[in-house]
């Protein structure tokens, strides 16, 4: 493992430790998704934003410039996050560091899962992972960063999460 890989893994693990909610319900999903959508509109990102609990979509926004492919990427990214309860960026780095791709060789079907960054778990203190926030439409690492920055802004603005 290189120093760069080790540093990136530490950064991604810190995101997972730092971005924990005190609570998360349907209203929070709407507020978080709306906050992220306003930023995407302001910055003219052609993205799709999705917040879901397994097959229950709590928030979805598809902005001009996003394509039908984004829906498929979101489905696969969020399935991976909800199965492993980690961000797809962290999983990508961990598996890459081991030289292993679980979507090859029959473990995870590539039709249903992907390690492409851009999906992040909604982890509630004392409850665990209850949802996934996923963005598709930017470069994969930018998708991840967009989600992280959105969750961070939401948590800083929500008094119950102080």
N, CA, C and O of each residue as an XYZ file, in Angstrom:
648
protein
N       0.852     -1.179      0.000
C       0.000      0.000      0.000
C       0.894      1.237      0.000
O       1.819      1.343      0.805
N       0.613      2.162     -0.900
C       1.402      3.380     -0.984
C       0.953      4.374      0.080
O      -0.122      4.244      0.667
N       1.810      5.375      0.313
C       1.439      6.430      1.260
C       0.204      7.186      0.792
O      -0.622      7.602      1.605
N       0.077      7.366     -0.535
C      -1.083      8.058     -1.084
C      -2.350      7.267     -0.808
O      -3.361      7.836     -0.395
N      -2.304      5.957     -1.033
C      -3.463      5.101     -0.771
C      -3.808      5.128      0.707
O      -4.978      5.248      1.073
N      -2.792      5.016      1.561
C      -3.007      5.028      3.007
C      -3.631      6.352      3.455
O      -4.530      6.367      4.295
N      -3.153      7.449      2.894
C      -3.680      8.768      3.229
C      -5.134      8.899      2.773
O      -5.973      9.426      3.504
N      -5.424      8.421      1.572
C      -6.794      8.482      1.056
C      -7.731      7.622      1.904
O      -8.847      8.041      2.211
N      -7.286      6.428      2.281
C      -8.100      5.565      3.142
C      -8.384      6.247      4.478
O      -9.508      6.185      4.977
N      -7.383      6.891      5.058
C      -7.583      7.605      6.331
C      -8.607      8.721      6.178
O      -9.470      8.905      7.036
N      -8.505      9.460      5.085
C      -9.450     10.551      4.830
C     -10.874     10.014      4.693
O     -11.810     10.580      5.258
N     -11.035      8.927      3.945
C     -12.364      8.360      3.734
C     -12.937      7.769      5.017
O     -14.137      7.880      5.268
N     -12.101      7.150      5.821
C     -12.564      6.621      7.117
C     -12.968      7.753      8.042
O     -13.920      7.623      8.811
N     -12.243      8.871      7.970
C     -12.599     10.035      8.786
C     -13.982     10.557      8.385
O     -14.778     10.931      9.247
N     -14.267     10.581      7.078
C     -15.603     10.999      6.632
C     -16.678     10.144      7.302
O     -17.688     10.659      7.781
N     -16.447      8.830      7.327
C     -17.431      7.909      7.903
C     -17.603      8.149      9.408
O     -18.717      8.074      9.927
N     -16.506      8.436     10.101
C     -16.562      8.689     11.544
C     -17.195     10.045     11.865
O     -17.925     10.183     12.847
N     -16.909     11.036     11.030
C     -17.349     12.409     11.267
C     -18.825     12.626     10.944
O     -19.521     13.323     11.681
N     -19.299     12.051      9.876
C     -20.621     12.387      9.346
C     -21.681     11.417      9.860
O     -22.157     10.539      9.141
N     -22.032     11.607     11.134
C     -23.010     10.761     11.809
C     -24.177     11.645     12.254
O     -23.976     12.720     12.819
N     -25.377     11.184     11.997
C     -26.591     11.912     12.327
C     -27.085     11.508     13.715
O     -26.861     10.382     14.158
N     -27.752     12.426     14.390
C     -28.421     12.106     15.657
C     -29.771     11.451     15.374
O     -30.250     10.622     16.148
N     -30.368     11.836     14.261
C     -31.641     11.258     13.827
C     -31.714     11.448     12.318
O     -30.980     12.257     11.750
N     -32.605     10.698     11.672
C     -32.798     10.873     10.235
C     -34.151     10.301      9.863
O     -34.381      9.095      9.952
N     -35.047     11.193      9.440
C     -36.378     10.747      9.034
C     -36.684     11.280      7.627
O     -35.812     11.846      6.968
N     -37.902     11.097      7.188
C     -38.292     11.521      5.840
C     -38.114     13.030      5.640
O     -37.717     13.478      4.564
N     -38.411     13.804      6.681
C     -38.246     15.256      6.584
C     -36.772     15.628      6.449
O     -36.422     16.531      5.689
N     -35.912     14.931      7.189
C     -34.471     15.185      7.083
C     -33.974     14.840      5.683
O     -33.142     15.556      5.125
N     -34.476     13.752      5.115
C     -34.094     13.367      3.753
C     -34.471     14.478      2.770
O     -33.691     14.822      1.882
N     -35.654     15.025      2.933
C     -36.095     16.108      2.057
C     -35.201     17.346      2.224
O     -34.787     17.956      1.238
N     -34.910     17.704      3.469
C     -34.083     18.893      3.716
C     -32.661     18.692      3.181
O     -32.109     19.585      2.538
N     -32.073     17.532      3.443
C     -30.721     17.250      2.941
C     -30.715     17.237      1.415
O     -29.863     17.873      0.795
N     -31.639     16.532      0.817
C     -31.692     16.474     -0.641
C     -31.904     17.840     -1.264
O     -31.289     18.168     -2.278
N     -32.772     18.635     -0.660
C     -33.039     19.983     -1.175
C     -31.809     20.868     -1.071
O     -31.506     21.624     -1.994
N     -31.098     20.779      0.049
C     -29.866     21.542      0.221
C     -28.858     21.173     -0.870
O     -28.219     22.049     -1.452
N     -28.721     19.886     -1.140
C     -27.786     19.424     -2.164
C     -28.251     19.842     -3.558
O     -27.431     20.210     -4.399
N     -29.554     19.788     -3.805
C     -30.089     20.171     -5.118
C     -29.869     21.653     -5.390
O     -29.500     22.029     -6.503
N     -30.090     22.496     -4.389
C     -29.872     23.934     -4.568
C     -28.411     24.197     -4.922
O     -28.119     25.004     -5.805
N     -27.500     23.523     -4.240
C     -26.077     23.702     -4.562
C     -25.797     23.239     -5.989
O     -25.102     23.927     -6.737
N     -26.330     22.084     -6.371
C     -26.097     21.563     -7.722
C     -26.647     22.519     -8.781
O     -26.011     22.733     -9.813
N     -27.819     23.091     -8.531
C     -28.409     24.045     -9.468
C     -27.537     25.292     -9.559
O     -27.246     25.774    -10.654
N     -27.123     25.813     -8.405
C     -26.290     27.018     -8.363
C     -24.978     26.808     -9.118
O     -24.508     27.696     -9.829
N     -24.395     25.620     -8.951
C     -23.101     25.320     -9.588
C     -23.262     24.701    -10.981
O     -22.281     24.325    -11.623
N     -24.526     24.601    -11.438
C     -24.855     24.087    -12.771
C     -24.300     22.680    -13.021
O     -23.738     22.396    -14.079
N     -24.470     21.813    -12.026
C     -24.074     20.408    -12.173
C     -25.245     19.614    -12.736
O     -26.354     19.672    -12.203
N     -25.005     18.884    -13.795
C     -26.034     18.012    -14.367
C     -26.004     16.662    -13.669
O     -25.489     15.682    -14.208
N     -26.560     16.622    -12.466
C     -26.481     15.419    -11.636
C     -27.866     14.908    -11.273
O     -28.874     15.602    -11.411
N     -27.872     13.681    -10.807
C     -29.040     13.108    -10.157
C     -28.662     12.891     -8.697
O     -27.553     12.451     -8.393
N     -29.587     13.201     -7.799
C     -29.382     13.056     -6.353
C     -30.471     12.129     -5.839
O     -31.642     12.277     -6.189
N     -30.080     11.174     -5.008
C     -31.021     10.168     -4.526
C     -30.724      9.869     -3.061
O     -29.568      9.688     -2.678
N     -31.763      9.819     -2.255
C     -31.642      9.384     -0.865
C     -32.670      8.279     -0.682
O     -33.857      8.473     -0.943
N     -32.202      7.114     -0.229
C     -33.114      5.973     -0.120
C     -32.805      5.095      1.064
O     -31.684      5.040      1.571
N     -33.859      4.402      1.488
C     -33.766      3.295      2.436
C     -34.068      2.049      1.625
O     -35.230      1.748      1.351
N     -33.046      1.337      1.248
C     -33.174      0.164      0.376
C     -34.037      0.522     -0.829
O     -33.604      1.332     -1.648
N     -35.212     -0.028     -0.975
C     -36.017      0.239     -2.172
C     -36.987      1.399     -2.015
O     -37.756      1.681     -2.934
N     -36.971      2.073     -0.879
C     -37.856      3.211     -0.653
C     -37.088      4.504     -0.920
O     -36.178      4.862     -0.171
N     -37.459      5.197     -1.987
C     -36.804      6.452     -2.334
C     -37.420      7.559     -1.478
O     -38.629      7.788     -1.510
N     -36.562      8.244     -0.709
C     -37.006      9.327      0.166
C     -36.868     10.687     -0.511
O     -37.606     11.620     -0.196
N     -35.916     10.794     -1.446
C     -35.683     12.040     -2.181
C     -35.037     11.685     -3.506
O     -34.152     10.831     -3.568
N     -35.484     12.343     -4.564
C     -34.852     12.157     -5.878
C     -34.948     13.465     -6.627
O     -36.003     14.097     -6.657
N     -33.845     13.873     -7.232
C     -33.800     15.078     -8.046
C     -32.907     14.779     -9.247
O     -31.776     14.320     -9.090
N     -33.417     15.039    -10.431
C     -32.644     14.848    -11.657
C     -32.592     16.196    -12.361
O     -33.614     16.734    -12.788
N     -31.381     16.727    -12.473
C     -31.210     18.069    -13.021
C     -30.856     18.023    -14.502
O     -30.365     17.008    -14.996
N     -31.106     19.120    -15.206
C     -30.752     19.167    -16.629
C     -29.278     18.796    -16.825
O     -28.394     19.276    -16.115
N     -29.050     17.933    -17.806
C     -27.699     17.452    -18.077
C     -27.494     16.032    -17.595
O     -26.619     15.324    -18.094
N     -28.290     15.612    -16.629
C     -28.210     14.219    -16.166
C     -28.856     13.332    -17.234
O     -29.741     13.771    -17.969
N     -28.413     12.112    -17.307
C     -28.935     11.179    -18.304
C     -29.596      9.992    -17.614
O     -29.525      9.849    -16.393
N     -30.228      9.159    -18.398
C     -30.853      7.942    -17.860
C     -29.816      7.035    -17.202
O     -30.142      6.281    -16.286
N     -28.581      7.104    -17.660
C     -27.518      6.289    -17.048
C     -27.332      6.612    -15.574
O     -26.987      5.728    -14.790
N     -27.554      7.864    -15.181
C     -27.371      8.236    -13.780
C     -28.302      7.442    -12.871
O     -27.918      7.078    -11.759
N     -29.504      7.173    -13.326
C     -30.437      6.382    -12.515
C     -29.869      4.987    -12.266
O     -29.973      4.462    -11.157
N     -29.282      4.398    -13.274
C     -28.699      3.060    -13.136
C     -27.479      3.086    -12.209
O     -27.318      2.200    -11.369
N     -26.628      4.091    -12.359
C     -25.467      4.217    -11.468
C     -25.918      4.388    -10.018
O     -25.340      3.792     -9.109
N     -26.953      5.205     -9.807
C     -27.465      5.428     -8.453
C     -27.972      4.122     -7.848
O     -27.682      3.819     -6.691
N     -28.719      3.360     -8.617
C     -29.249      2.096     -8.105
C     -28.114      1.173     -7.660
O     -28.185      0.569     -6.589
N     -27.085      1.067     -8.469
C     -25.976      0.160     -8.161
C     -25.097      0.700     -7.031
O     -24.669     -0.063     -6.165
N     -24.826      2.001     -7.030
C     -24.012      2.596     -5.959
C     -24.713      2.465     -4.612
O     -24.107      2.054     -3.623
N     -26.003      2.820     -4.583
C     -26.720      2.769     -3.302
C     -26.870      1.334     -2.808
O     -26.826      1.094     -1.602
N     -27.044      0.383     -3.709
C     -27.118     -1.033     -3.300
C     -25.826     -1.456     -2.610
O     -25.856     -2.193     -1.624
N     -24.697     -0.993     -3.127
C     -23.401     -1.328     -2.534
C     -23.264     -0.700     -1.152
O     -22.854     -1.367     -0.202
N     -23.606      0.583     -1.037
C     -23.511      1.270      0.253
C     -24.425      0.625      1.288
O     -24.015      0.417      2.430
N     -25.648      0.310      0.907
C     -26.583     -0.282      1.863
C     -26.176     -1.713      2.243
O     -26.435     -2.144      3.366
N     -25.557     -2.436      1.343
C     -25.113     -3.803      1.662
C     -23.919     -3.806      2.611
O     -23.880     -4.583      3.565
N     -22.933     -2.927      2.344
C     -21.704     -2.931      3.133
C     -21.692     -1.891      4.249
O     -20.820     -1.920      5.118
N     -22.658     -0.971      4.227
C     -22.770      0.099      5.226
C     -21.517      0.973      5.280
O     -21.096      1.425      6.345
N     -20.941      1.193      4.114
C     -19.794      2.089      3.947
C     -19.962      2.824      2.631
O     -20.724      2.403      1.761
N     -19.242      3.927      2.495
C     -19.313      4.661      1.237
C     -18.661      3.847      0.125
O     -17.753      3.050      0.362
N     -19.145      4.067     -1.084
C     -18.547      3.368     -2.215
C     -17.120      3.840     -2.449
O     -16.301      3.078     -2.962
N     -16.805      5.072     -2.087
C     -15.421      5.557     -2.231
C     -14.486      4.787     -1.304
O     -13.398      4.385     -1.716
N     -14.902      4.579     -0.061
C     -14.076      3.820      0.887
C     -13.937      2.377      0.427
O     -12.838      1.822      0.457
N     -15.021      1.771      0.009
C     -14.965      0.390     -0.479
C     -14.052      0.275     -1.695
O     -13.270     -0.669     -1.807
N     -14.158      1.245     -2.606
C     -13.299      1.248     -3.798
C     -11.826      1.265     -3.399
O     -11.027      0.487     -3.918
N     -11.478      2.144     -2.487
C     -10.071      2.254     -2.059
C      -9.618      1.004     -1.317
O      -8.511      0.518     -1.552
N     -10.450      0.475     -0.426
C     -10.068     -0.723      0.326
C      -9.851     -1.919     -0.593
O      -8.848     -2.622     -0.477
N     -10.792     -2.146     -1.505
C     -10.648     -3.277     -2.417
C      -9.492     -3.065     -3.396
O      -8.780     -4.013     -3.728
N      -9.304     -1.836     -3.855
C      -8.190     -1.548     -4.767
C      -6.852     -1.789     -4.089
O      -5.926     -2.317     -4.704
N      -6.748     -1.399     -2.816
C      -5.498     -1.602     -2.073
C      -5.163     -3.091     -1.939
O      -3.995     -3.472     -1.854
N      -6.201     -3.920     -1.923
C      -6.002     -5.371     -1.825
C      -5.870     -6.027     -3.198
O      -5.616     -7.227     -3.301
N      -6.048     -5.224     -4.253
C      -5.978     -5.767     -5.601
C      -7.129     -6.703     -5.927
O      -6.965     -7.664     -6.679
N      -8.298     -6.420     -5.357
C      -9.449     -7.303     -5.517
C     -10.664     -6.507     -5.960
O     -10.958     -5.451     -5.400
N     -11.366     -7.008     -6.958
C     -12.609     -6.399     -7.407
C     -13.735     -7.397     -7.167
O     -13.833     -8.392     -7.885
N     -14.586     -7.152     -6.172
C     -15.648     -8.104     -5.840
C     -16.735     -8.227     -6.905
O     -17.567     -9.131     -6.839
N     -16.733     -7.313     -7.897
C     -17.726     -7.426     -8.971
C     -17.232     -8.349    -10.088
O     -17.933     -8.559    -11.078
N     -16.049     -8.889     -9.930
C     -15.515     -9.859    -10.892
C     -15.393    -11.198    -10.176
O     -14.993    -11.247     -9.013
N     -15.725    -12.250    -10.845
C     -15.560    -13.568    -10.249
C     -16.767    -14.092     -9.506
O     -16.683    -15.133     -8.855
N     -17.905    -13.386     -9.587
C     -19.128    -13.963     -9.064
C     -19.570    -13.547     -7.674
O     -20.674    -13.908     -7.268
N     -18.759    -12.801     -6.917
C     -19.194    -12.428     -5.577
C     -20.328    -11.410     -5.631
O     -21.415    -11.658     -5.108
N     -20.079    -10.276     -6.255
C     -21.115     -9.258     -6.445
C     -21.376     -9.113     -7.943
O     -20.440     -8.941     -8.724
N     -22.624     -9.182     -8.336
C     -22.929     -9.049     -9.756
C     -22.789     -7.589    -10.186
O     -23.364     -6.699     -9.560
N     -22.023     -7.343    -11.256
C     -21.843     -5.960    -11.710
C     -23.141     -5.320    -12.202
O     -23.222     -4.097    -12.320
N     -24.144     -6.126    -12.487
C     -25.442     -5.571    -12.880
C     -26.178     -4.946    -11.687
O     -27.062     -4.107    -11.861
N     -25.799     -5.367    -10.478
C     -26.492     -4.889     -9.280
C     -25.645     -4.028     -8.352
O     -26.190     -3.295     -7.527
N     -24.328     -4.103     -8.471
C     -23.426     -3.395     -7.552
C     -22.290     -2.729     -8.328
O     -21.911     -3.176     -9.410
N     -21.760     -1.657     -7.751
C     -20.568     -1.012     -8.285
C     -19.787     -0.397     -7.140
O     -20.354     -0.029     -6.111
N     -18.487     -0.290     -7.328
C     -17.635      0.367     -6.334
C     -17.350      1.816     -6.716
O     -16.521      2.469     -6.082
N     -18.021      2.324     -7.738
C     -17.803      3.710     -8.159
C     -18.184      4.665     -7.025
O     -19.292      4.583     -6.495
N     -17.275      5.567     -6.651
C     -17.590      6.525     -5.582
C     -18.814      7.385     -5.906
O     -19.116      7.660     -7.068
N     -19.505      7.797     -4.849
C     -20.646      8.683     -5.006
C     -21.835      8.332     -4.138
O     -22.850      9.028     -4.167
N     -21.725      7.249     -3.358
C     -22.800      6.901     -2.434
C     -22.230      6.843     -1.026
O     -21.140      6.316     -0.804
N     -22.982      7.391     -0.082
C     -22.496      7.517      1.294
C     -23.601      7.082      2.255
O     -24.768      7.413      2.046
N     -23.241      6.337      3.314
C     -24.258      5.882      4.259
C     -24.759      6.995      5.177
O     -23.993      7.857      5.609
N     -26.052      6.959      5.464
C     -26.623      7.806      6.499
C     -26.573      6.965      7.771
O     -27.383      6.062      7.979
N     -25.600      7.292      8.608
C     -25.387      6.548      9.856
C     -25.943      7.369     11.007
O     -25.545      8.515     11.219
N     -26.872      6.769     11.750
C     -27.494      7.440     12.890
C     -26.872      6.879     14.159
O     -26.793      5.664     14.344
N     -26.434      7.776     15.029
C     -25.826      7.388     16.297
C     -26.773      6.468     17.070
O     -27.927      6.820     17.316
N     -26.283      5.307     17.445
C     -27.072      4.355     18.217
C     -27.989      3.473     17.397
O     -28.584      2.536     17.931
N     -28.115      3.757     16.094
C     -29.020      2.969     15.248
C     -28.321      2.309     14.072
O     -28.785      1.285     13.570
N     -27.209      2.882     13.629
C     -26.498      2.335     12.476
C     -26.936      2.993     11.181
O     -27.487      4.093     11.178
N     -26.682      2.303     10.085
C     -26.978      2.843      8.761
C     -28.458      2.664      8.458
O     -28.998      1.560      8.528
N     -29.107      3.790      8.117
C     -30.545      3.767      7.853
C     -30.890      4.151      6.420
O     -32.032      3.980      5.994
N     -29.916      4.670      5.670
C     -30.185      5.117      4.300
C     -28.860      5.331      3.577
O     -27.781      5.214      4.157
N     -28.980      5.647      2.296
C     -27.806      6.000      1.485
C     -28.115      7.285      0.727
O     -29.221      7.469      0.217
N     -27.124      8.171      0.659
C     -27.207      9.390     -0.139
C     -26.284      9.174     -1.330
O     -25.103      8.871     -1.163
N     -26.825      9.330     -2.527
C     -26.053      9.010     -3.720
C     -26.176     10.127     -4.749
O     -27.248     10.693     -4.961
N     -25.040     10.425     -5.384
C     -24.995     11.406     -6.475
C     -24.321     10.747     -7.660
O     -23.366      9.985     -7.507
N     -24.832     11.051     -8.845
C     -24.213     10.576    -10.081
C     -24.294     11.673    -11.122
O     -25.312     12.353    -11.252
N     -23.212     11.837    -11.862
C     -23.192     12.823    -12.938
C     -21.898     13.585    -13.027
O     -21.588     14.164    -14.068
N     -21.133     13.598    -11.950
C     -19.809     14.208    -11.950
C     -18.786     13.086    -12.089
O     -19.165     11.922    -12.212
N     -17.509     13.414    -12.071
C     -16.487     12.376    -11.972
C     -16.705     11.668    -10.638
O     -17.156     12.292     -9.677
N     -16.395     10.385    -10.567
C     -16.723      9.584     -9.371
C     -16.242     10.206     -8.073
O     -17.015     10.303     -7.120
N     -14.984     10.631     -8.008
C     -14.481     11.237     -6.774
C     -15.199     12.547     -6.468
O     -15.390     12.895     -5.303
N     -15.594     13.267     -7.505
C     -16.356     14.507     -7.308
C     -17.769     14.198     -6.808
O     -18.313     14.940     -5.990
N     -18.369     13.097     -7.299
C     -19.664     12.665     -6.761
C     -19.544     12.451     -5.249
O     -20.376     12.926     -4.476
N     -18.490     11.726     -4.840
C     -18.280     11.456     -3.406
C     -18.127     12.764     -2.635
O     -18.780     12.966     -1.611
N     -17.274     13.640     -3.121
C     -17.012     14.892     -2.417
C     -18.274     15.741     -2.317
O     -18.503     16.395     -1.300
N     -19.090     15.735     -3.363
C     -20.338     16.499     -3.354
C     -21.266     15.991     -2.245
O     -21.880     16.784     -1.531
N     -21.362     14.670     -2.109
C     -22.202     14.089     -1.054
C     -21.648     14.446      0.321
O     -22.394     14.882      1.198
N     -20.347     14.263      0.511
C     -19.716     14.556      1.800
C     -19.947     16.016      2.191
O     -20.318     16.304      3.328
N     -19.729     16.924      1.261
C     -19.914     18.347      1.556
C     -21.378     18.666      1.850
O     -21.670     19.516      2.691
N     -22.295     17.991      1.165
C     -23.723     18.197      1.427
C     -24.119     17.729      2.818
O     -24.820     18.434      3.544
N     -23.666     16.535      3.182
C     -23.980     16.011      4.521
C     -23.335     16.879      5.587
O     -23.963     17.188      6.599
N     -22.096     17.271      5.371
C     -21.398     18.121      6.351
C     -22.148     19.430      6.552
O     -22.338     19.856      7.691
N     -22.574     20.073      5.480
C     -23.323     21.334      5.583
C     -24.648     21.118      6.305
O     -25.045     21.938      7.133
N     -25.327     20.024      5.997
C     -26.595     19.716      6.656
C     -26.393     19.538      8.161
O     -27.137     20.099      8.965
N     -25.382     18.753      8.533
C     -25.151     18.487      9.958
C     -24.745     19.751     10.710
O     -25.106     19.917     11.875
N     -24.009     20.632     10.069
C     -23.618     21.884     10.728
C     -24.806     22.813     10.919
O     -24.819     23.622     11.847
N     -25.803     22.705     10.049
C     -26.963     23.580     10.131
C     -28.112     23.022     10.936
O     -29.108     23.712     11.152
N     -27.993     21.768     11.389
C     -29.087     21.121     12.131
C     -28.734     21.077     13.605
O     -27.849     20.318     13.998
N     -29.416     21.887     14.449
C     -29.079     21.964     15.873
C     -29.146     20.624     16.595
O     -28.420     20.429     17.570
N     -29.984     19.700     16.157
C     -30.083     18.409     16.844
C     -28.876     17.534     16.577
O     -28.699     16.515     17.244
N     -28.036     17.908     15.611
C     -26.850     17.135     15.298
C     -25.568     17.791     15.827
O     -24.468     17.383     15.455
N     -25.702     18.784     16.675
C     -24.504     19.420     17.269
C     -23.948     18.570     18.386
O     -22.948     18.937     19.003
